[in-house]
């Protein structure tokens, strides 16, 4: 398995992307702890975090379609750099306002919103950028490696963030996160060398709205891509629902306290790291198309293991399995889309998917907590397991279609780009 990672790590451009992303992820892990602490201190309410998480969904709803068009028109390396520099600059406003004794709650919400706008530019751009710099046969290894180390980075960031907050103050972690974005931009600067032609510049220039409609037309003609996107939506329903319910389930149902909550939450990250390794082994033996359905079914069974737990041990095992099968299935779906969708449509396809997921996340963040207060949390998890199993059934015909498809032509084959 590990020998399959060596070729992609020899790719100089990918190494720069890889190290830059890890640095910024450690900073992000710190920021979540810091922003949560500051919001709680300033407002004294738990609902403020729900609204904060909901706010991160709004940019995806408002801007994703147009961002997708721009990602397909512009140099994705420069977009990623710009997004890093923008997010780092915005975050520095929090330490500045703090030391000027002018920091107010609305400023934290505004910063989170603007950083989320930067996120919406960065993630579809980075996905398309990886497709440009990594050969098709190495995409799964690249995505698995990135996912494993991003989870490690988030764990390290959260741990360091807690220590820094306890030793100093939450403002310091915000400053460190800002610096991490600047470092990431530096790594991104060195990603590409050689001649480069932006995907949309190879074709006759058209209007933004026409480009957007072209992306919609592509999705209408390629229903298998829509099918994979729907399956991704099922996955993120799991992620957002567990984000909302886990604290209450740990504290009020399992009664394991904050320490137990921390162990359960860490189990997801550990499972996610193992999931990247697990996926490489599975795909090597059965192929990506044959894991489309099993991944979803195994995730549904993991939810059942978790929701039936009455103690800490089973909860840790169940949540770890959820992390394993969520991440392995998500990486597989992401790689399928990267492989099958032509490079010039990557931005629009990914942003359209992101927009739909944003709508779903907003509904879940605002609605699942309310639902959990009206019925038992276990019943909400039962409903979630049923939804995922339905997704497993829907994935069967999609898997059959994908077996007959070939990878799209990569940009590197058309532009003379060298790694």
C-alpha positions in Angstrom: 0.0 0.0 0.0 2.7 2.5 1.0 4.6 1.9 -2.2 1.6 3.4 -4.0 2.2 6.7 -2.2 5.9 7.1 -3.3 5.3 8.1 -6.9 2.9 11.0 -6.0 5.3 12.2 -3.4 8.0 12.5 -6.0 5.8 15.0 -7.8 7.4 18.4 -6.8 4.2 20.3 -7.5 2.1 18.0 -5.4 4.6 18.2 -2.5 4.2 21.9 -2.4 0.4 21.6 -2.4 0.6 18.9 0.2 2.8 20.8 2.7 1.0 24.1 2.3 -2.4 22.5 2.9 -1.2 20.6 6.0 0.2 23.9 7.5 -3.1 25.7 7.0 -5.1 22.7 8.4 -3.1 22.8 11.6 -4.0 26.5 11.8 -7.7 25.8 11.1 -7.8 23.2 13.9 -6.5 25.9 16.3 -8.9 28.5 15.0 -12.0 26.4 15.6 -11.1 26.0 19.3 -10.2 29.7 19.5 -13.3 31.1 17.8 -15.6 28.8 19.8 -13.9 29.9 23.1 -14.2 33.6 22.2 -17.8 33.3 21.1 -18.8 31.6 24.3 -17.0 34.2 26.4 -18.5 37.1 24.6 -22.1 35.8 24.4 -22.4 33.3 27.2 -24.8 31.1 25.2 -24.5 27.8 23.4 -26.9 28.7 20.6 -24.3 31.2 19.3 -22.2 28.3 18.1 -25.1 26.9 16.1 -25.6 30.2 14.4 -21.8 30.5 13.8 -21.8 27.1 12.0 -24.9 28.0 10.1 -23.2 31.2 8.9 -20.4 29.2 7.3 -23.0 27.7 4.9 -24.3 31.1 3.6 -21.4 31.8 1.2 -21.9 28.5 -0.5 -25.6 29.3 -1.1 -25.0 32.8 -2.4 -21.8 32.5 -4.4 -21.0 28.9 -5.4 -22.3 28.9 -9.0 -20.4 32.0 -9.9 -17.3 30.9 -8.1 -17.4 27.7 -10.1 -17.4 29.7 -13.4 -14.4 31.9 -12.2 -12.5 28.8 -11.0 -12.8 27.4 -14.6 -11.8 30.7 -16.1 -8.8 31.7 -14.0 -5.5 30.1 -13.0 -6.4 27.9 -10.1 -2.9 28.2 -8.5 -3.4 32.0 -8.3 -7.0 31.5 -6.9 -5.6 29.3 -4.1 -2.9 31.8 -3.3 -5.4 34.7 -3.3 -7.8 32.8 -1.1 -5.0 32.0 1.4 -3.8 35.6 1.5 -7.4 36.9 1.8 -8.2 34.5 4.7 -5.0 35.2 6.5 -5.5 39.0 6.2 -9.1 38.8 7.4 -8.2 36.7 10.4 -5.6 39.2 11.6 -8.4 41.7 12.2 -9.4 39.7 15.3 -6.1 40.1 17.1 -5.9 43.8 15.9 -9.4 44.6 17.3 -8.6 42.7 20.5 -5.5 44.6 21.3 -7.3 47.9 20.4 -10.0 46.8 22.9 -12.6 47.1 20.2 -13.5 43.5 19.6 -17.2 42.8 19.4 -19.3 39.7 18.8 -20.5 40.8 15.4 -16.9 41.2 14.2 -16.3 37.5 14.9 -19.4 36.5 12.9 -18.2 38.8 10.1 -14.7 37.3 10.0 -16.1 33.8 10.0 -18.4 34.7 7.1 -15.6 36.3 5.0 -13.2 33.4 5.7 -16.0 31.0 4.5 -16.1 33.0 1.3 -12.4 32.4 0.9 -13.0 28.7 1.6 -15.6 28.6 -1.2 -12.9 29.8 -3.7 -10.1 27.7 -2.3 -11.6 24.2 -2.2 -13.0 23.8 -5.8 -9.8 25.5 -7.0 -7.5 23.2 -5.0 -9.4 20.1 -6.2 -9.1 21.2 -9.8 -5.4 22.1 -9.2 -4.7 18.6 -8.0 -6.3 17.2 -11.1 -4.0 19.4 -13.2 -0.7 18.5 -11.4 -1.3 14.8 -10.6 -1.7 12.1 -13.3 -5.0 10.3 -13.3 -3.6 7.0 -12.1 -2.1 8.7 -9.0 -5.2 10.7 -8.0 -6.5 8.2 -5.5 -3.1 8.1 -3.8 -2.9 11.9 -3.7 -6.4 12.3 -2.3 -5.9 9.5 0.3 -2.5 10.9 1.4 -3.9 14.4 1.7 -6.9 13.3 3.7 -4.9 11.3 6.2 -2.5 14.1 6.9 -5.3 16.7 7.0 -7.0 14.7 9.8 -3.7 14.5 11.6 -3.2 18.3 11.1 -6.6 19.0 12.5 -5.9 16.8 15.6 -2.6 18.5 16.2 -4.1 21.9 15.7 -7.0 21.3 18.1 -4.6 20.0 20.7 -2.1 22.8 20.4 -5.0 25.3 20.3 -6.3 24.1 23.7 -2.8 24.3 25.2 -2.2 27.8 23.8 -5.6 29.1 25.0 -5.0 27.6 28.5 -1.5 29.1 28.7 -2.1 32.5 26.9 -5.4 33.5 25.3 -7.5 32.5 22.3 -6.4 35.5 20.3 -2.9 34.0 19.9 -4.3 31.0 18.1 -6.1 33.3 15.6 -2.8 35.0 14.9 -1.1 31.6 14.3 -3.8 30.5 11.9 -3.4 33.7 9.9 0.3 33.0 9.6 -0.4 29.5 8.5 -2.4 30.8 5.6 0.5 33.0 4.5 2.8 30.1 4.7 0.4 28.0 2.6 0.3 30.8 0.0 4.1 30.6 -0.2 4.0 26.9 -0.9 1.3 27.3 -3.5 3.4 29.9 -5.3 6.0 27.2 -6.1 3.5 24.6 -7.3 3.7 25.1 -11.0 6.5 25.6 -13.5 6.4 25.5 -17.3 3.8 26.7 -19.7 0.3 26.8 -18.4 -3.0 27.5 -20.3 -6.1 28.1 -18.2 -8.9 25.7 -19.1 -11.4 28.4 -20.3 -8.7 30.3 -22.3 -8.4 27.4 -24.6 -11.9 28.1 -25.9 -13.7 31.2 -27.2 -14.4 33.6 -24.4 -18.1 33.7 -23.3 -20.1 35.5 -20.6 -20.1 34.4 -17.0 -23.8 33.5 -17.1 -23.4 31.5 -20.3 -20.5 29.7 -18.7 -22.7 28.9 -15.8 -25.4 27.5 -18.0 -22.8 25.5 -19.9 -21.9 23.8 -16.6 -25.6 23.1 -15.8 -25.9 21.6 -19.4 -22.9 19.4 -18.7 -24.5 18.0 -15.6 -27.8 17.4 -17.4 -26.0 15.3 -20.1 -23.9 13.4 -17.6 -26.3 12.0 -15.1 -23.7 9.7 -13.5 -21.9 12.8 -12.2 -25.1 14.0 -10.7 -25.6 10.6 -9.2 -22.1 10.7 -7.5 -22.9 14.2 -6.3 -26.2 13.0 -4.7 -24.2 10.2 -2.9 -21.8 12.9 -1.6 -24.9 14.8 -0.3 -25.9 11.7 1.7 -22.4 11.5 3.1 -22.4 15.1 4.3 -25.8 14.7 5.9 -24.1 12.2 8.1 -21.2 14.7 8.9 -23.4 17.7 9.7 -26.0 15.7 11.7 -23.3 14.1 13.9 -21.6 17.5 14.4 -24.9 18.9 15.9 -25.9 15.8 17.9 -22.6 14.4 19.3 -22.2 16.8 22.2 -25.7 16.2 23.5 -25.5 12.4 22.8 -22.2 12.2 24.7 -23.3 14.4 27.7 -27.0 13.6 28.1 -27.5 10.1 26.7 -24.2 8.3 27.3 -23.4 10.5 30.3 -19.6 10.2 29.6 -18.8 13.8 30.4 -16.5 16.2 28.5 -13.5 13.7 28.7 -15.6 11.0 27.1 -16.9 13.4 24.5 -13.3 14.2 23.6 -12.4 10.5 23.3 -15.4 9.9 21.0 -14.7 12.9 18.8 -11.0 11.9 18.5 -12.1 8.4 17.4 -13.6 9.9 14.3 -10.3 11.5 13.3 -8.4 8.3 14.0 -10.9 6.3 11.9 -10.6 8.9 9.2 -6.8 8.5 9.1 -7.2 4.7 8.9 -9.8 5.2 6.2 -7.3 6.7 3.8 -5.0 3.7 4.3 -7.9 1.3 4.1 -9.2 2.8 0.8 -5.9 2.4 -1.0 -5.8 -1.3 -0.1 -9.5 -1.9 -1.1 -9.2 0.0 -4.4 -6.1 -1.9 -5.4 -8.0 -5.2 -4.9 -11.5 -4.4 -6.2 -11.4 -1.1 -8.1 -13.0 2.3 -7.2 -16.3 1.5 -8.9 -16.9 -1.6 -6.8 -16.5 0.4 -3.5 -19.2 2.9 -4.4 -22.0 0.8 -2.8 -20.2 -1.1 0.0 -18.8 2.2 1.4 -22.2 3.7 1.8 -23.7 0.5 3.3 -20.8 0.1 5.8 -21.3 3.7 6.9 -24.9 3.0 7.6 -24.0 -0.1 9.7 -21.4 2.0 11.6 -24.1 4.5 12.5 -26.2 1.6 13.9 -23.2 0.4 16.0 -22.8 4.0 17.4 -26.5 4.8 18.1 -27.0 1.5 20.0 -24.1 2.1 22.4 -24.7 2.4 26.1 -21.2 3.1 27.1 -18.0 4.8 26.1 -16.2 1.8 24.5 -18.9 0.9 22.0 -19.4 4.6 21.2 -15.7 5.1 20.5 -15.7 2.0 18.2 -18.9 3.0 16.4 -17.7 6.6 15.9 -14.3 5.5 14.7 -15.9 3.2 12.2 -18.1 6.1 11.0 -15.0 8.2 10.5 -13.3 5.4 8.6 -16.1 4.6 6.2 -17.2 8.3 5.8 -13.7 9.4 4.7 -12.9 6.4 2.6 -16.2 6.7 0.7 -15.8 10.5 0.4 -12.3 10.2 -1.0 -13.5 7.6 -3.5 -16.4 9.8 -4.7 -14.1 12.8 -5.0 -11.6 10.9 -7.0 -14.3 9.5 -9.3 -15.5 13.1 -10.1 -11.9 14.3 -10.6 -11.2 11.4 -12.9 -14.4 11.5 -15.0 -15.1 15.3 -15.2 -13.1 17.2 -17.9 -10.7 19.7 -16.4 -12.5 22.7 -17.8 -15.7 21.8 -15.9 -14.1 20.9 -12.6 -14.8 24.2 -11.0 -18.4 24.5 -12.0 -19.2 20.9 -11.1 -17.5 21.1 -7.7 -19.1 24.5 -6.9 -22.6 23.3 -7.8 -22.2 20.3 -5.5 -20.9 22.7 -2.8 -23.9 24.9 -3.2 -26.4 22.1 -2.7 -24.4 20.8 0.3 -24.5 24.3 1.7 -28.3 24.4 1.6 -28.4 21.0 3.3 -25.9 22.0 6.0 -27.9 25.2 6.8 -31.1 23.2 7.3 -29.3 20.6 9.4 -27.4 23.1 11.6 -30.7 25.0 12.3 -33.1 22.0 12.3 -31.5 18.9 13.7 -30.8 20.3 17.1 -34.5 21.3 17.3 -35.5 17.9 16.2 -33.3 16.3 18.8 -35.2 18.2 21.5 -38.6 16.9 20.2 -37.7 13.2 19.8 -34.9 11.1 21.2 -31.5 11.6 19.8 -31.2 7.9 19.2 -34.3 8.1 16.9 -32.6 10.9 14.9 -29.6 8.6 14.4 -31.9 5.8 13.3 -33.4 8.1 10.7 -29.8 9.0 9.6 -28.9 5.3 9.3 -32.0 4.7 7.1 -31.1 7.6 4.9 -27.6 6.3 4.4 -28.9 2.8 3.6 -31.2 4.4 1.0 -28.1 6.0 -0.5 -26.5 2.6 -0.6 -29.4 1.3 -2.7 -29.3 4.3 -5.0 -25.6 3.8 -5.5 -26.0 0.4 -7.2 -27.0 1.6 -10.7 -24.5 4.5 -10.4 -21.7 2.0 -9.8 -22.7 -0.1 -12.8 -22.6 3.0 -15.1 -19.2 4.1 -13.8 -17.6 0.7 -14.6 -18.2 1.5 -18.3 -16.7 5.0 -18.3 -13.2 6.2 -19.1 -11.2 9.0 -17.4 -11.4 12.4 -19.0 -8.4 14.0 -20.7 -6.2 15.8 -18.3 -5.1 19.4 -18.8 -1.5 18.4 -18.6 -2.0 16.4 -21.8 -3.3 19.4 -23.7 -1.3 22.4 -22.4 2.3 21.1 -22.4 2.4 21.6 -18.6 5.4 20.0 -16.9 5.5 19.0 -13.3 
